Amino acid sequence: MVELGREESRCCKVSPSGSLMASGPGSSLAALPRTEMLTYWMLSFGSHFYAFYQLHRFSKEHEAGLERDLQLETGLLPGFNRDPADFEWSFWSEWTRRSLLWTLTGHGLLSVSMGIFIPKLRVTALLAYGLLAAGGVLGVKGVCVLLLHLGLSFTVARLRRPALCWACSLLSLSTLHIPPLQKIQRGWYDTEEEYYLLLFSVAVCGLRIISFSLEHCWRPLEPGAAVQLFWLLSYAFYHPLFYNGPIITYKDYTQQMRRSAGESVDADGVFRYAALRTGRIALWWLTAECMIHAMYMHAIQANETYLDSLPPWALGGLALALVQFFYVKYLVLFGVPSMLAALDKLSPPTLPRCVSTMHSFTGMWRHFDEGLYRWLIRYIYVPLGGSRCGAARKALSTGLAFGFVCLWHGGHDYLQYWALMNWAGVLAENGLRALAASAAVSSFVERRLSAAMRRRCAALLSALSTAMLILSNLVFLGGTHVGWVFWKRVFVQGWSTIAPPMLAFLYCFAQIGLRAGALTPGVPPGPRLTSRLYGDIRCASPPQSQNQNYNYNCCRCAQHGARASAGSSGRRPASQLSGQHPAKLKPRLKSRQAVPPHLLQAKPFYTKRH
């Protein structure tokens, strides 16, 4: 995800994603000798495998104790037990077997059938299916709770007062933590897992409610209360994204659904796409299961005695395994809904990027949960001023965005520490970038250091940032006790023995991450993502030689360029084509020109028109 501390990207030719030393228009990723890069690759892969091997050995040596204390399950693989201690993976695996696999399959078949035979009624059919599927899992009372939240928020949104909409939405989310209501809702279900599913549904629905309410306040997208209510229900009960996301804004959902309302699909193309994506998701699921069969990282992190007795390499393997499993888990949890959304001709957020290539807090927030990032930027960061109102306002906007994330996740003490660490990390990285971009420092660095040395310095700074990022992720995934043990053993007791080699390996990870960020289309600093926030045009990072006067890294350039061109051809001006707060943003085109054709998004390969 893009850093919350800046929604405007600096103009760079090929700036590495999240680099701490991107210093302006001339900054680029310098090429390093092949032998040096090969060394980084070998040390990165070798350290991963050796650390995982040491954690696997420790898991097997203490398997009897872990099984006695934490009740390991009989594994799916012969001769292996299975670590069931990750609540989220066990929870969604169980619900997938019980009902979600069948309801999601039914949604896909219904969508394809309606797209082939009656495409104009597809949205209505999907709404009806979403309501029935939610009622079958949550029960009538659970659906009534969601309808009550939606009805109240819809009524308040009609007043078109953003402050009132926020107050109503926050009060609705706070009902999840009122003990008397919790007791009543628990009584509706036979198991605790069913109640948790209701909580997750209400929490995710809360983000959709805020999205609808604020979009309606800024500029209603549909005329008439009945039409608005229909699209709100369709958005809220869209089944693939209903329980766990990923998040799509209300504006994106309605525009993309309407655009595809009259389109039919090519059945062969759909089935070919679904088969390929299903194979990838199955591979990710198998990878996650192999990890919790070979390494009992979640069971180990729950016992401080085992944490204190881990050998240094196994401790590093535990940290890597926890964050890598979190990444693979969300490839599965977001991969299935994203596949179905793509079949419905929606454009879901990009799936998470490998956490081993994340070398900064800003890069983590940019690339892991793109949908949540986009939501935070559009509805919290930019309306509060963002980077357009000075450093203090920028820090406040960033802090409130992290505060909302903490509250939405539950507001527990370990989440507060995690949010504060991320806020501090983003602010520190922004400060370093501002310092590196200053005229005095930039000119000094460019005179004294070659491009290759500047990249090595950026990787060194990124290694320090990555160490703190791993620490914050351990707090998020395992709680404060895991973060404290990692801090104590690495940076206090092992400052001279464990920390230096760990930073050396993180330096290698950072070099790989810098290269991956420069090669990934749409990654450098703000391409495809920001355009979805403020307009309908999406861009990738095209070759610079096509148009040197065009700022390809600023998607608002694409947006305002298109609107300038549209305005000159008799269409409505930009101020009428956007919402309230995006319209205030200044265009950054060097010349008034239309968007190059290669920036426009092509339709899915399986789409055809009547």
Sequence and secondary structure as in RCSB ss.txt:
>XXXX:A:sequence
MVELGREESRCCKVSPSGSLMASGPGSSLAALPRTEMLTYWMLSFGSHFYAFYQLHRFSKEHEAGLERDLQLETG
LLPGFNRDPADFEWSFWSEWTRRSLLWTLTGHGLLSVSMGIFIPKLRVTALLAYGLLAAGGVLGVKGVCVLLLHL
GLSFTVARLRRPALCWACSLLSLSTLHIPPLQKIQRGWYDTEEEYYLLLFSVAVCGLRIISFSLEHCWRPLEPGA
AVQLFWLLSYAFYHPLFYNGPIITYKDYTQQMRRSAGESVDADGVFRYAALRTGRIALWWLTAECMIHAMYMHAI
QANETYLDSLPPWALGGLALALVQFFYVKYLVLFGVPSMLAALDKLSPPTLPRCVSTMHSFTGMWRHFDEGLYRW
LIRYIYVPLGGSRCGAARKALSTGLAFGFVCLWHGGHDYLQYWALMNWAGVLAENGLRALAASAAVSSFVERRLS
AAMRRRCAALLSALSTAMLILSNLVFLGGTHVGWVFWKRVFVQGWSTIAPPMLAFLYCFAQIGLRAGALTPGVPP
GPRLTSRLYGDIRCASPPQSQNQNYNYNCCRCAQHGARASAGSSGRRPASQLSGQHPAKLKPRLKSRQAVPPHLL
QAKPFYTKRH
>XXXX:A:secstr
   TT SS    SB  TT TT  STT B     HHHHHHHHHHHHHHHHHHHHHHHHHHHHTHHHHHHHH  EE 
SSTT EE    HHHHHHHHHIIIIIHHHHHHHHHHHHHHHHH GGGHHHHHHHHHHHHHHHHHHHHHHHHHHHHH
HHHHHHHTT  HHHHHHHHHHHHHGGG HHHHHHHHTT SSHHHHHHHHHHHHHHHHHHHHHHHHHHH  SSSSH
HHHHHHHHHHHT GGGTTT     HHHHHHHHHHTTTEEE HHHHHHHHHHHHHHHHHHHHHHHHHHHH  HHHH
HT HHHHHH  HHHHHHHHHHHHHHHHHHHHHHHHHHHHHHHHTT         GGG  SHHHHHHHS HHHHHH
HIIIIITTTTGGGSHHHHHHHHHHHHHHHHHHHHT  HHHHHHHHHHHHHHHHHHHHHHHHHSHHHHHHHHHHS 
HHHHHHHHHHHHHHHHHHHHHHHHHHHH HHHHHHHHIIIIITTTTTTHHHHHHHHHHHHHHHHHHHHHSTT SS
SHHHHHHHH S       GGG TTS TT HHHHHHHHHHHHHHTTS  HHHHS TTGGGS    SS     GGGS
    TTEEE 
